[in-house]
């Protein structure tokens, strides 16, 4: 990711300053909770996509700073809400906000950040950018509810799973990438190219995250490996192992996921079954497939350091699992 980090460094410093400013409040608990997550070392990939996608079309104003900050606030709000829904104890190597301040504070501070995000979008004054990001916010919420409805259900199909991650993760990647060309006043073709790039990058990114949960390290994930299993999440490695397994294997999955028997011994067995049936290798292959679609989306655009940096991000996202 180094090329993208280097190219966006100056603008990201401005974004980080705005993040700290807009996370402030006279209600002391709001900045405490917000800064706990904001300062915990996330990659800030999504706002960098907004900055890069504006700069690659020659944008030279400063409204992309507010849009990038809005994107990061939307992402942070969903993390706060996710940790409550998933009852997560750890995020990016630290105790989650809900473990320190409680569920109510986490949800309400997430709502505050969403409110600040929309306020900044309005200040930018682009109805098209506001439409793209507000639509993404709605889709992300739908994805959360959909994931809740398929949780601990072993009949969940790969199509169901893709629908969840398209909404929960890829929609914000797509919106973050599309608003750049919007404020740079490009044509529809350029907007669509960046939207497609972001959507498919997001799918690849989430597929790798889900593979890492069964084959990575806590340091790579920012949470404990096996958390998806313990929370009863139906991700692609599980879906593939379930469908390819024997009747005995499927009985195990029902007991472990639907029955909530997710102790360490069952986690080890889950690791073994996922490995035996190619759940990890095929999940990574799917990620590579979407990575290639993201790469092809940018192919018609003229060569530039910005384009090269965005292409490097695809490689980075997939290489995390190697």
ChimeraX commands (.cxc) that place a marker at each C-alpha (Angstrom):
marker #1 position 0.00,0.00,0.00 radius 0.5
marker #1 position 3.07,2.25,0.21 radius 0.5
marker #1 position 2.53,4.08,-3.14 radius 0.5
marker #1 position -1.00,5.10,-2.11 radius 0.5
marker #1 position 0.13,6.09,1.39 radius 0.5
marker #1 position 2.96,8.22,-0.02 radius 0.5
marker #1 position 0.80,9.95,-2.64 radius 0.5
marker #1 position -1.97,10.81,-0.17 radius 0.5
marker #1 position 0.27,11.64,2.80 radius 0.5
marker #1 position -0.22,15.43,2.77 radius 0.5
marker #1 position -3.98,15.20,2.27 radius 0.5
marker #1 position -4.30,12.43,4.88 radius 0.5
marker #1 position -2.67,14.72,7.44 radius 0.5
marker #1 position -5.47,17.20,6.74 radius 0.5
marker #1 position -8.05,14.41,6.97 radius 0.5
marker #1 position -6.64,13.27,10.32 radius 0.5
marker #1 position -6.80,16.82,11.67 radius 0.5
marker #1 position -10.42,17.12,10.54 radius 0.5
marker #1 position -11.24,13.73,12.07 radius 0.5
marker #1 position -9.97,14.88,15.47 radius 0.5
marker #1 position -11.79,18.20,15.13 radius 0.5
marker #1 position -15.14,16.72,14.11 radius 0.5
marker #1 position -14.95,13.94,16.73 radius 0.5
marker #1 position -14.86,16.65,19.41 radius 0.5
marker #1 position -17.85,17.45,21.59 radius 0.5
marker #1 position -18.71,19.17,24.86 radius 0.5
marker #1 position -20.07,15.78,25.96 radius 0.5
marker #1 position -16.83,14.27,27.23 radius 0.5
marker #1 position -17.71,10.64,26.52 radius 0.5
marker #1 position -18.13,11.27,22.77 radius 0.5
marker #1 position -14.49,12.14,21.97 radius 0.5
marker #1 position -13.29,9.49,24.44 radius 0.5
marker #1 position -15.18,6.69,22.68 radius 0.5
marker #1 position -14.55,8.02,19.17 radius 0.5
marker #1 position -10.83,8.58,19.68 radius 0.5
marker #1 position -10.43,5.13,21.24 radius 0.5
marker #1 position -11.22,3.60,17.85 radius 0.5
marker #1 position -10.02,6.41,15.56 radius 0.5
marker #1 position -6.53,6.42,17.12 radius 0.5
marker #1 position -6.16,2.64,17.24 radius 0.5
marker #1 position -4.12,2.24,14.08 radius 0.5
marker #1 position -6.50,1.42,11.24 radius 0.5
marker #1 position -5.12,1.62,7.71 radius 0.5
marker #1 position -7.55,4.40,6.68 radius 0.5
marker #1 position -7.78,2.76,3.26 radius 0.5
marker #1 position -11.27,4.03,2.45 radius 0.5
marker #1 position -10.53,7.77,2.81 radius 0.5
marker #1 position -7.31,7.28,0.86 radius 0.5
marker #1 position -9.41,5.86,-2.00 radius 0.5
marker #1 position -11.48,9.06,-2.00 radius 0.5
marker #1 position -8.39,11.27,-2.06 radius 0.5
marker #1 position -6.71,9.25,-4.81 radius 0.5
marker #1 position -9.80,8.95,-7.00 radius 0.5
marker #1 position -10.23,12.74,-6.94 radius 0.5
marker #1 position -6.55,13.52,-7.53 radius 0.5
marker #1 position -6.19,11.11,-10.46 radius 0.5
marker #1 position -8.65,13.30,-12.41 radius 0.5
marker #1 position -6.84,16.53,-11.57 radius 0.5
marker #1 position -9.06,17.77,-8.74 radius 0.5
marker #1 position -7.32,20.67,-6.99 radius 0.5
marker #1 position -9.91,21.91,-4.50 radius 0.5
marker #1 position -10.25,20.90,-0.86 radius 0.5
marker #1 position -13.72,19.34,-0.68 radius 0.5
marker #1 position -12.22,15.86,-1.06 radius 0.5
marker #1 position -10.86,16.28,2.50 radius 0.5
marker #1 position -14.38,16.54,3.90 radius 0.5
marker #1 position -15.63,13.65,1.79 radius 0.5
marker #1 position -12.70,11.44,2.83 radius 0.5
marker #1 position -13.38,12.30,6.48 radius 0.5
marker #1 position -17.07,11.51,5.99 radius 0.5
marker #1 position -16.13,8.12,4.56 radius 0.5
marker #1 position -13.89,7.36,7.55 radius 0.5
marker #1 position -16.61,8.42,10.01 radius 0.5
marker #1 position -19.12,6.16,8.26 radius 0.5
marker #1 position -16.66,3.29,8.53 radius 0.5
marker #1 position -15.89,4.00,12.20 radius 0.5
marker #1 position -19.59,4.19,13.02 radius 0.5
marker #1 position -20.23,0.80,11.44 radius 0.5
marker #1 position -17.34,-0.69,13.45 radius 0.5
marker #1 position -18.81,0.66,16.70 radius 0.5
marker #1 position -22.22,-0.76,15.78 radius 0.5
marker #1 position -20.74,-4.06,14.52 radius 0.5
marker #1 position -18.93,-4.71,17.79 radius 0.5
marker #1 position -22.19,-4.32,19.70 radius 0.5
marker #1 position -24.14,-6.60,17.36 radius 0.5
marker #1 position -21.34,-9.20,17.30 radius 0.5
marker #1 position -20.59,-8.84,21.04 radius 0.5
marker #1 position -16.90,-8.47,20.12 radius 0.5
marker #1 position -14.29,-8.05,22.86 radius 0.5
marker #1 position -11.33,-6.96,20.73 radius 0.5
marker #1 position -10.79,-4.60,17.80 radius 0.5
marker #1 position -7.35,-3.79,16.29 radius 0.5
marker #1 position -5.58,-5.36,19.24 radius 0.5
marker #1 position -7.45,-3.31,21.88 radius 0.5
marker #1 position -10.58,-3.82,23.94 radius 0.5
marker #1 position -13.63,-2.70,21.99 radius 0.5
marker #1 position -15.42,0.49,23.00 radius 0.5
marker #1 position -18.39,-1.55,24.17 radius 0.5
marker #1 position -16.16,-3.41,26.64 radius 0.5
marker #1 position -14.97,-0.11,28.17 radius 0.5
marker #1 position -18.01,2.20,27.93 radius 0.5
marker #1 position -20.85,-0.25,27.26 radius 0.5
marker #1 position -23.16,-1.00,24.34 radius 0.5
marker #1 position -25.32,2.09,24.68 radius 0.5
marker #1 position -22.40,4.51,24.46 radius 0.5
marker #1 position -20.94,2.65,21.46 radius 0.5
marker #1 position -24.19,2.81,19.50 radius 0.5
marker #1 position -24.86,6.45,20.34 radius 0.5
marker #1 position -21.32,7.63,19.53 radius 0.5
marker #1 position -21.59,5.74,16.23 radius 0.5
marker #1 position -24.77,7.70,15.55 radius 0.5
marker #1 position -22.96,10.96,16.40 radius 0.5
marker #1 position -20.19,10.15,13.89 radius 0.5
marker #1 position -22.78,9.37,11.20 radius 0.5
marker #1 position -24.42,12.72,11.90 radius 0.5
marker #1 position -21.08,14.50,11.56 radius 0.5
marker #1 position -20.38,12.62,8.32 radius 0.5
marker #1 position -23.66,13.78,6.76 radius 0.5
marker #1 position -23.10,17.33,7.97 radius 0.5
marker #1 position -19.74,17.42,6.14 radius 0.5
marker #1 position -21.30,15.93,3.00 radius 0.5
marker #1 position -23.85,18.74,2.96 radius 0.5
marker #1 position -21.07,21.32,3.42 radius 0.5
marker #1 position -19.35,19.96,0.29 radius 0.5
marker #1 position -22.42,21.01,-1.68 radius 0.5
marker #1 position -22.46,18.15,-4.20 radius 0.5
marker #1 position -25.87,16.52,-4.37 radius 0.5
marker #1 position -24.41,13.67,-6.42 radius 0.5
marker #1 position -21.74,12.90,-3.83 radius 0.5
marker #1 position -24.34,13.16,-1.06 radius 0.5
marker #1 position -26.58,10.76,-2.98 radius 0.5
marker #1 position -23.78,8.20,-3.43 radius 0.5
marker #1 position -22.67,8.24,0.21 radius 0.5
marker #1 position -26.18,8.35,1.71 radius 0.5
marker #1 position -27.21,5.42,-0.50 radius 0.5
marker #1 position -24.13,3.54,0.74 radius 0.5
marker #1 position -25.15,4.22,4.36 radius 0.5
marker #1 position -28.56,2.70,3.67 radius 0.5
marker #1 position -27.08,-0.33,1.90 radius 0.5
marker #1 position -24.61,-0.94,4.75 radius 0.5
marker #1 position -27.47,-0.94,7.28 radius 0.5
marker #1 position -29.39,-3.39,5.09 radius 0.5
marker #1 position -26.31,-5.60,4.97 radius 0.5
marker #1 position -26.09,-5.59,8.76 radius 0.5
marker #1 position -29.70,-6.70,9.08 radius 0.5
marker #1 position -29.26,-9.32,6.36 radius 0.5
marker #1 position -26.20,-10.73,8.13 radius 0.5
marker #1 position -28.24,-10.93,11.32 radius 0.5
marker #1 position -30.97,-12.85,9.50 radius 0.5
marker #1 position -28.56,-15.46,8.11 radius 0.5
marker #1 position -26.36,-15.76,11.23 radius 0.5
marker #1 position -26.03,-19.31,12.57 radius 0.5
marker #1 position -27.99,-20.66,9.60 radius 0.5
marker #1 position -26.08,-23.42,7.81 radius 0.5
marker #1 position -28.46,-23.24,4.84 radius 0.5
marker #1 position -26.91,-19.88,3.90 radius 0.5
marker #1 position -25.75,-20.02,0.27 radius 0.5
marker #1 position -22.69,-18.46,-1.31 radius 0.5
marker #1 position -25.05,-16.03,-3.06 radius 0.5
marker #1 position -26.51,-15.00,0.33 radius 0.5
marker #1 position -23.00,-14.49,1.68 radius 0.5
marker #1 position -21.92,-12.38,-1.31 radius 0.5
marker #1 position -25.05,-10.26,-0.91 radius 0.5
marker #1 position -24.05,-9.58,2.72 radius 0.5
marker #1 position -20.44,-8.59,2.02 radius 0.5
marker #1 position -21.41,-6.58,-1.07 radius 0.5
marker #1 position -23.64,-4.49,1.20 radius 0.5
marker #1 position -21.61,-4.47,4.43 radius 0.5
marker #1 position -18.13,-3.91,3.03 radius 0.5
marker #1 position -17.98,-3.38,-0.72 radius 0.5
marker #1 position -20.67,-0.66,-0.86 radius 0.5
marker #1 position -18.51,1.77,1.13 radius 0.5
marker #1 position -15.39,0.95,-0.91 radius 0.5
marker #1 position -17.42,1.67,-4.05 radius 0.5
marker #1 position -18.85,4.95,-2.72 radius 0.5
marker #1 position -15.46,6.10,-1.42 radius 0.5
marker #1 position -13.97,5.52,-4.87 radius 0.5
marker #1 position -16.87,7.08,-6.82 radius 0.5
marker #1 position -17.17,10.42,-4.99 radius 0.5
marker #1 position -13.64,11.42,-6.10 radius 0.5
marker #1 position -14.46,11.56,-9.80 radius 0.5
marker #1 position -17.82,13.17,-8.97 radius 0.5
marker #1 position -16.26,16.26,-7.37 radius 0.5
marker #1 position -13.59,16.28,-10.11 radius 0.5
marker #1 position -16.49,16.69,-12.60 radius 0.5
marker #1 position -15.53,13.71,-14.76 radius 0.5
marker #1 position -17.79,11.85,-17.15 radius 0.5
marker #1 position -20.03,8.90,-16.38 radius 0.5
marker #1 position -17.51,6.38,-17.74 radius 0.5
marker #1 position -14.83,7.49,-15.24 radius 0.5
marker #1 position -17.31,7.42,-12.35 radius 0.5
marker #1 position -18.44,3.93,-13.29 radius 0.5
marker #1 position -14.85,2.73,-13.60 radius 0.5
marker #1 position -13.98,3.88,-10.07 radius 0.5
marker #1 position -17.27,2.58,-8.65 radius 0.5
marker #1 position -16.62,-0.86,-10.18 radius 0.5
marker #1 position -13.03,-0.77,-8.95 radius 0.5
marker #1 position -14.15,0.02,-5.40 radius 0.5
marker #1 position -16.94,-2.55,-5.34 radius 0.5
marker #1 position -14.73,-5.40,-6.51 radius 0.5
marker #1 position -11.80,-4.33,-4.35 radius 0.5
marker #1 position -14.17,-4.37,-1.37 radius 0.5
marker #1 position -15.35,-7.89,-2.20 radius 0.5
marker #1 position -11.76,-9.11,-2.53 radius 0.5
marker #1 position -10.80,-7.36,0.71 radius 0.5
marker #1 position -13.63,-8.97,2.71 radius 0.5
marker #1 position -13.07,-12.42,1.22 radius 0.5
marker #1 position -9.43,-12.25,2.36 radius 0.5
marker #1 position -10.53,-11.06,5.82 radius 0.5
marker #1 position -12.84,-14.05,6.09 radius 0.5
marker #1 position -10.07,-16.41,5.00 radius 0.5
marker #1 position -7.70,-14.84,7.54 radius 0.5
marker #1 position -10.15,-15.64,10.33 radius 0.5
marker #1 position -9.37,-19.32,9.77 radius 0.5
marker #1 position -5.82,-19.06,8.49 radius 0.5
marker #1 position -4.21,-15.85,9.69 radius 0.5
marker #1 position -2.75,-14.18,12.76 radius 0.5
marker #1 position -4.52,-11.90,15.21 radius 0.5
marker #1 position -2.04,-9.13,14.30 radius 0.5
marker #1 position -3.16,-9.26,10.65 radius 0.5
marker #1 position -6.84,-9.29,11.51 radius 0.5
marker #1 position -7.00,-6.79,14.36 radius 0.5
marker #1 position -9.08,-9.32,16.23 radius 0.5
marker #1 position -8.68,-12.89,17.44 radius 0.5
marker #1 position -8.57,-15.61,14.81 radius 0.5
marker #1 position -11.66,-17.78,15.03 radius 0.5
marker #1 position -13.90,-14.90,16.15 radius 0.5
marker #1 position -16.23,-15.44,13.18 radius 0.5
marker #1 position -16.63,-19.08,14.23 radius 0.5
marker #1 position -17.29,-18.16,17.87 radius 0.5
marker #1 position -19.88,-15.57,16.80 radius 0.5
marker #1 position -21.65,-18.04,14.51 radius 0.5
marker #1 position -20.92,-16.06,11.35 radius 0.5
marker #1 position -21.47,-17.93,8.10 radius 0.5
marker #1 position -18.55,-16.97,5.88 radius 0.5
marker #1 position -17.38,-18.51,2.61 radius 0.5
marker #1 position -14.77,-20.90,4.10 radius 0.5
marker #1 position -17.54,-22.39,6.26 radius 0.5
marker #1 position -20.08,-22.51,3.41 radius 0.5
marker #1 position -17.63,-24.39,1.17 radius 0.5
marker #1 position -16.61,-26.86,3.92 radius 0.5
marker #1 position -20.28,-27.48,4.78 radius 0.5
marker #1 position -21.37,-28.11,1.20 radius 0.5
marker #1 position -18.41,-30.34,0.36 radius 0.5
marker #1 position -18.40,-32.32,3.60 radius 0.5
marker #1 position -19.94,-35.61,4.65 radius 0.5
marker #1 position -23.19,-36.00,6.58 radius 0.5
marker #1 position -21.06,-36.34,9.73 radius 0.5
marker #1 position -19.21,-33.12,8.91 radius 0.5
marker #1 position -22.46,-31.26,8.37 radius 0.5
marker #1 position -23.78,-32.54,11.70 radius 0.5
marker #1 position -20.66,-31.06,13.32 radius 0.5
marker #1 position -21.24,-27.67,11.67 radius 0.5
marker #1 position -24.87,-27.60,12.79 radius 0.5
marker #1 position -23.87,-28.38,16.36 radius 0.5
marker #1 position -20.99,-25.89,16.37 radius 0.5
marker #1 position -22.58,-22.96,14.52 radius 0.5
marker #1 position -26.31,-23.35,15.02 radius 0.5
marker #1 position -25.97,-25.00,18.43 radius 0.5
marker #1 position -23.38,-22.51,19.65 radius 0.5
marker #1 position -20.80,-25.14,20.63 radius 0.5
marker #1 position -17.84,-23.04,19.53 radius 0.5
marker #1 position -15.22,-24.04,22.09 radius 0.5
marker #1 position -11.51,-24.34,21.24 radius 0.5
marker #1 position -11.74,-28.04,20.44 radius 0.5
marker #1 position -14.51,-27.45,17.90 radius 0.5
marker #1 position -12.60,-24.47,16.48 radius 0.5
marker #1 position -9.64,-26.79,15.82 radius 0.5
marker #1 position -11.94,-29.26,14.09 radius 0.5
marker #1 position -13.43,-26.43,12.02 radius 0.5
marker #1 position -9.91,-25.38,10.95 radius 0.5
marker #1 position -9.23,-28.97,9.88 radius 0.5
marker #1 position -12.44,-29.35,7.85 radius 0.5
marker #1 position -12.00,-26.00,6.11 radius 0.5
marker #1 position -8.46,-26.97,5.15 radius 0.5
marker #1 position -9.47,-30.47,4.02 radius 0.5
marker #1 position -12.22,-29.24,1.72 radius 0.5
marker #1 position -10.28,-26.33,0.22 radius 0.5
marker #1 position -12.31,-23.64,1.96 radius 0.5
marker #1 position -9.36,-21.30,2.37 radius 0.5
marker #1 position -7.69,-21.79,-1.00 radius 0.5
marker #1 position -10.97,-21.38,-2.86 radius 0.5
marker #1 position -11.98,-18.30,-0.84 radius 0.5
marker #1 position -8.64,-16.73,-1.78 radius 0.5
marker #1 position -9.22,-17.75,-5.41 radius 0.5
marker #1 position -12.57,-15.93,-5.31 radius 0.5
marker #1 position -10.78,-12.87,-3.90 radius 0.5
marker #1 position -8.26,-13.00,-6.75 radius 0.5
marker #1 position -11.17,-13.17,-9.21 radius 0.5
marker #1 position -12.74,-9.98,-7.84 radius 0.5
marker #1 position -9.30,-8.39,-7.70 radius 0.5
marker #1 position -8.93,-9.00,-11.41 radius 0.5
marker #1 position -12.32,-7.39,-12.10 radius 0.5
marker #1 position -11.17,-4.34,-10.08 radius 0.5
marker #1 position -7.96,-4.23,-12.12 radius 0.5
marker #1 position -9.88,-4.45,-15.40 radius 0.5
marker #1 position -12.21,-1.64,-14.30 radius 0.5
marker #1 position -9.24,0.75,-14.27 radius 0.5
marker #1 position -7.71,-0.58,-17.51 radius 0.5
marker #1 position -9.28,2.05,-19.86 radius 0.5
marker #1 position -8.06,4.97,-17.73 radius 0.5
marker #1 position -4.81,6.75,-18.69 radius 0.5
marker #1 position -1.60,5.70,-16.96 radius 0.5
marker #1 position -0.62,7.75,-13.91 radius 0.5
marker #1 position 1.04,7.29,-10.51 radius 0.5
marker #1 position -2.47,7.41,-8.97 radius 0.5
marker #1 position -3.72,4.59,-11.17 radius 0.5
marker #1 position -0.63,2.52,-10.35 radius 0.5
marker #1 position -1.17,3.13,-6.63 radius 0.5
marker #1 position -4.79,1.96,-6.84 radius 0.5
marker #1 position -3.67,-1.17,-8.68 radius 0.5
marker #1 position -1.09,-1.83,-5.95 radius 0.5
marker #1 position -3.89,-1.73,-3.36 radius 0.5
marker #1 position -5.51,-4.74,-5.04 radius 0.5
marker #1 position -2.27,-6.72,-4.67 radius 0.5
marker #1 position -1.88,-5.59,-1.05 radius 0.5
marker #1 position -5.45,-6.58,-0.16 radius 0.5
marker #1 position -5.00,-10.11,-1.47 radius 0.5
marker #1 position -1.38,-10.59,-0.35 radius 0.5
marker #1 position -2.41,-10.19,3.33 radius 0.5
marker #1 position -3.30,-13.87,3.37 radius 0.5
marker #1 position 0.01,-15.16,1.99 radius 0.5
marker link #1:1,2 radius 0.2
marker link #1:2,3 radius 0.2
marker link #1:3,4 radius 0.2
marker link #1:4,5 radius 0.2
marker link #1:5,6 radius 0.2
marker link #1:6,7 radius 0.2
marker link #1:7,8 radius 0.2
marker link #1:8,9 radius 0.2
marker link #1:9,10 radius 0.2
marker link #1:10,11 radius 0.2
marker link #1:11,12 radius 0.2
marker link #1:12,13 radius 0.2
marker link #1:13,14 radius 0.2
marker link #1:14,15 radius 0.2
marker link #1:15,16 radius 0.2
marker link #1:16,17 radius 0.2
marker link #1:17,18 radius 0.2
marker link #1:18,19 radius 0.2
marker link #1:19,20 radius 0.2
marker link #1:20,21 radius 0.2
marker link #1:21,22 radius 0.2
marker link #1:22,23 radius 0.2
marker link #1:23,24 radius 0.2
marker link #1:24,25 radius 0.2
marker link #1:25,26 radius 0.2
marker link #1:26,27 radius 0.2
marker link #1:27,28 radius 0.2
marker link #1:28,29 radius 0.2
marker link #1:29,30 radius 0.2
marker link #1:30,31 radius 0.2
marker link #1:31,32 radius 0.2
marker link #1:32,33 radius 0.2
marker link #1:33,34 radius 0.2
marker link #1:34,35 radius 0.2
marker link #1:35,36 radius 0.2
marker link #1:36,37 radius 0.2
marker link #1:37,38 radius 0.2
marker link #1:38,39 radius 0.2
marker link #1:39,40 radius 0.2
marker link #1:40,41 radius 0.2
marker link #1:41,42 radius 0.2
marker link #1:42,43 radius 0.2
marker link #1:43,44 radius 0.2
marker link #1:44,45 radius 0.2
marker link #1:45,46 radius 0.2
marker link #1:46,47 radius 0.2
marker link #1:47,48 radius 0.2
marker link #1:48,49 radius 0.2
marker link #1:49,50 radius 0.2
marker link #1:50,51 radius 0.2
marker link #1:51,52 radius 0.2
marker link #1:52,53 radius 0.2
marker link #1:53,54 radius 0.2
marker link #1:54,55 radius 0.2
marker link #1:55,56 radius 0.2
marker link #1:56,57 radius 0.2
marker link #1:57,58 radius 0.2
marker link #1:58,59 radius 0.2
marker link #1:59,60 radius 0.2
marker link #1:60,61 radius 0.2
marker link #1:61,62 radius 0.2
marker link #1:62,63 radius 0.2
marker link #1:63,64 radius 0.2
marker link #1:64,65 radius 0.2
marker link #1:65,66 radius 0.2
marker link #1:66,67 radius 0.2
marker link #1:67,68 radius 0.2
marker link #1:68,69 radius 0.2
marker link #1:69,70 radius 0.2
marker link #1:70,71 radius 0.2
marker link #1:71,72 radius 0.2
marker link #1:72,73 radius 0.2
marker link #1:73,74 radius 0.2
marker link #1:74,75 radius 0.2
marker link #1:75,76 radius 0.2
marker link #1:76,77 radius 0.2
marker link #1:77,78 radius 0.2
marker link #1:78,79 radius 0.2
marker link #1:79,80 radius 0.2
marker link #1:80,81 radius 0.2
marker link #1:81,82 radius 0.2
marker link #1:82,83 radius 0.2
marker link #1:83,84 radius 0.2
marker link #1:84,85 radius 0.2
marker link #1:85,86 radius 0.2
marker link #1:86,87 radius 0.2
marker link #1:87,88 radius 0.2
marker link #1:88,89 radius 0.2
marker link #1:89,90 radius 0.2
marker link #1:90,91 radius 0.2
marker link #1:91,92 radius 0.2
marker link #1:92,93 radius 0.2
marker link #1:93,94 radius 0.2
marker link #1:94,95 radius 0.2
marker link #1:95,96 radius 0.2
marker link #1:96,97 radius 0.2
marker link #1:97,98 radius 0.2
marker link #1:98,99 radius 0.2
marker link #1:99,100 radius 0.2
marker link #1:100,101 radius 0.2
marker link #1:101,102 radius 0.2
marker link #1:102,103 radius 0.2
marker link #1:103,104 radius 0.2
marker link #1:104,105 radius 0.2
marker link #1:105,106 radius 0.2
marker link #1:106,107 radius 0.2
marker link #1:107,108 radius 0.2
marker link #1:108,109 radius 0.2
marker link #1:109,110 radius 0.2
marker link #1:110,111 radius 0.2
marker link #1:111,112 radius 0.2
marker link #1:112,113 radius 0.2
marker link #1:113,114 radius 0.2
marker link #1:114,115 radius 0.2
marker link #1:115,116 radius 0.2
marker link #1:116,117 radius 0.2
marker link #1:117,118 radius 0.2
marker link #1:118,119 radius 0.2
marker link #1:119,120 radius 0.2
marker link #1:120,121 radius 0.2
marker link #1:121,122 radius 0.2
marker link #1:122,123 radius 0.2
marker link #1:123,124 radius 0.2
marker link #1:124,125 radius 0.2
marker link #1:125,126 radius 0.2
marker link #1:126,127 radius 0.2
marker link #1:127,128 radius 0.2
marker link #1:128,129 radius 0.2
marker link #1:129,130 radius 0.2
marker link #1:130,131 radius 0.2
marker link #1:131,132 radius 0.2
marker link #1:132,133 radius 0.2
marker link #1:133,134 radius 0.2
marker link #1:134,135 radius 0.2
marker link #1:135,136 radius 0.2
marker link #1:136,137 radius 0.2
marker link #1:137,138 radius 0.2
marker link #1:138,139 radius 0.2
marker link #1:139,140 radius 0.2
marker link #1:140,141 radius 0.2
marker link #1:141,142 radius 0.2
marker link #1:142,143 radius 0.2
marker link #1:143,144 radius 0.2
marker link #1:144,145 radius 0.2
marker link #1:145,146 radius 0.2
marker link #1:146,147 radius 0.2
marker link #1:147,148 radius 0.2
marker link #1:148,149 radius 0.2
marker link #1:149,150 radius 0.2
marker link #1:150,151 radius 0.2
marker link #1:151,152 radius 0.2
marker link #1:152,153 radius 0.2
marker link #1:153,154 radius 0.2
marker link #1:154,155 radius 0.2
marker link #1:155,156 radius 0.2
marker link #1:156,157 radius 0.2
marker link #1:157,158 radius 0.2
marker link #1:158,159 radius 0.2
marker link #1:159,160 radius 0.2
marker link #1:160,161 radius 0.2
marker link #1:161,162 radius 0.2
marker link #1:162,163 radius 0.2
marker link #1:163,164 radius 0.2
marker link #1:164,165 radius 0.2
marker link #1:165,166 radius 0.2
marker link #1:166,167 radius 0.2
marker link #1:167,168 radius 0.2
marker link #1:168,169 radius 0.2
marker link #1:169,170 radius 0.2
marker link #1:170,171 radius 0.2
marker link #1:171,172 radius 0.2
marker link #1:172,173 radius 0.2
marker link #1:173,174 radius 0.2
marker link #1:174,175 radius 0.2
marker link #1:175,176 radius 0.2
marker link #1:176,177 radius 0.2
marker link #1:177,178 radius 0.2
marker link #1:178,179 radius 0.2
marker link #1:179,180 radius 0.2
marker link #1:180,181 radius 0.2
marker link #1:181,182 radius 0.2
marker link #1:182,183 radius 0.2
marker link #1:183,184 radius 0.2
marker link #1:184,185 radius 0.2
marker link #1:185,186 radius 0.2
marker link #1:186,187 radius 0.2
marker link #1:187,188 radius 0.2
marker link #1:188,189 radius 0.2
marker link #1:189,190 radius 0.2
marker link #1:190,191 radius 0.2
marker link #1:191,192 radius 0.2
marker link #1:192,193 radius 0.2
marker link #1:193,194 radius 0.2
marker link #1:194,195 radius 0.2
marker link #1:195,196 radius 0.2
marker link #1:196,197 radius 0.2
marker link #1:197,198 radius 0.2
marker link #1:198,199 radius 0.2
marker link #1:199,200 radius 0.2
marker link #1:200,201 radius 0.2
marker link #1:201,202 radius 0.2
marker link #1:202,203 radius 0.2
marker link #1:203,204 radius 0.2
marker link #1:204,205 radius 0.2
marker link #1:205,206 radius 0.2
marker link #1:206,207 radius 0.2
marker link #1:207,208 radius 0.2
marker link #1:208,209 radius 0.2
marker link #1:209,210 radius 0.2
marker link #1:210,211 radius 0.2
marker link #1:211,212 radius 0.2
marker link #1:212,213 radius 0.2
marker link #1:213,214 radius 0.2
marker link #1:214,215 radius 0.2
marker link #1:215,216 radius 0.2
marker link #1:216,217 radius 0.2
marker link #1:217,218 radius 0.2
marker link #1:218,219 radius 0.2
marker link #1:219,220 radius 0.2
marker link #1:220,221 radius 0.2
marker link #1:221,222 radius 0.2
marker link #1:222,223 radius 0.2
marker link #1:223,224 radius 0.2
marker link #1:224,225 radius 0.2
marker link #1:225,226 radius 0.2
marker link #1:226,227 radius 0.2
marker link #1:227,228 radius 0.2
marker link #1:228,229 radius 0.2
marker link #1:229,230 radius 0.2
marker link #1:230,231 radius 0.2
marker link #1:231,232 radius 0.2
marker link #1:232,233 radius 0.2
marker link #1:233,234 radius 0.2
marker link #1:234,235 radius 0.2
marker link #1:235,236 radius 0.2
marker link #1:236,237 radius 0.2
marker link #1:237,238 radius 0.2
marker link #1:238,239 radius 0.2
marker link #1:239,240 radius 0.2
marker link #1:240,241 radius 0.2
marker link #1:241,242 radius 0.2
marker link #1:242,243 radius 0.2
marker link #1:243,244 radius 0.2
marker link #1:244,245 radius 0.2
marker link #1:245,246 radius 0.2
marker link #1:246,247 radius 0.2
marker link #1:247,248 radius 0.2
marker link #1:248,249 radius 0.2
marker link #1:249,250 radius 0.2
marker link #1:250,251 radius 0.2
marker link #1:251,252 radius 0.2
marker link #1:252,253 radius 0.2
marker link #1:253,254 radius 0.2
marker link #1:254,255 radius 0.2
marker link #1:255,256 radius 0.2
marker link #1:256,257 radius 0.2
marker link #1:257,258 radius 0.2
marker link #1:258,259 radius 0.2
marker link #1:259,260 radius 0.2
marker link #1:260,261 radius 0.2
marker link #1:261,262 radius 0.2
marker link #1:262,263 radius 0.2
marker link #1:263,264 radius 0.2
marker link #1:264,265 radius 0.2
marker link #1:265,266 radius 0.2
marker link #1:266,267 radius 0.2
marker link #1:267,268 radius 0.2
marker link #1:268,269 radius 0.2
marker link #1:269,270 radius 0.2
marker link #1:270,271 radius 0.2
marker link #1:271,272 radius 0.2
marker link #1:272,273 radius 0.2
marker link #1:273,274 radius 0.2
marker link #1:274,275 radius 0.2
marker link #1:275,276 radius 0.2
marker link #1:276,277 radius 0.2
marker link #1:277,278 radius 0.2
marker link #1:278,279 radius 0.2
marker link #1:279,280 radius 0.2
marker link #1:280,281 radius 0.2
marker link #1:281,282 radius 0.2
marker link #1:282,283 radius 0.2
marker link #1:283,284 radius 0.2
marker link #1:284,285 radius 0.2
marker link #1:285,286 radius 0.2
marker link #1:286,287 radius 0.2
marker link #1:287,288 radius 0.2
marker link #1:288,289 radius 0.2
marker link #1:289,290 radius 0.2
marker link #1:290,291 radius 0.2
marker link #1:291,292 radius 0.2
marker link #1:292,293 radius 0.2
marker link #1:293,294 radius 0.2
marker link #1:294,295 radius 0.2
marker link #1:295,296 radius 0.2
marker link #1:296,297 radius 0.2
marker link #1:297,298 radius 0.2
marker link #1:298,299 radius 0.2
marker link #1:299,300 radius 0.2
marker link #1:300,301 radius 0.2
marker link #1:301,302 radius 0.2
marker link #1:302,303 radius 0.2
marker link #1:303,304 radius 0.2
marker link #1:304,305 radius 0.2
marker link #1:305,306 radius 0.2
marker link #1:306,307 radius 0.2
marker link #1:307,308 radius 0.2
marker link #1:308,309 radius 0.2
marker link #1:309,310 radius 0.2
marker link #1:310,311 radius 0.2
marker link #1:311,312 radius 0.2
marker link #1:312,313 radius 0.2
marker link #1:313,314 radius 0.2
marker link #1:314,315 radius 0.2
marker link #1:315,316 radius 0.2
marker link #1:316,317 radius 0.2
marker link #1:317,318 radius 0.2
marker link #1:318,319 radius 0.2
marker link #1:319,320 radius 0.2
marker link #1:320,321 radius 0.2
marker link #1:321,322 radius 0.2
view
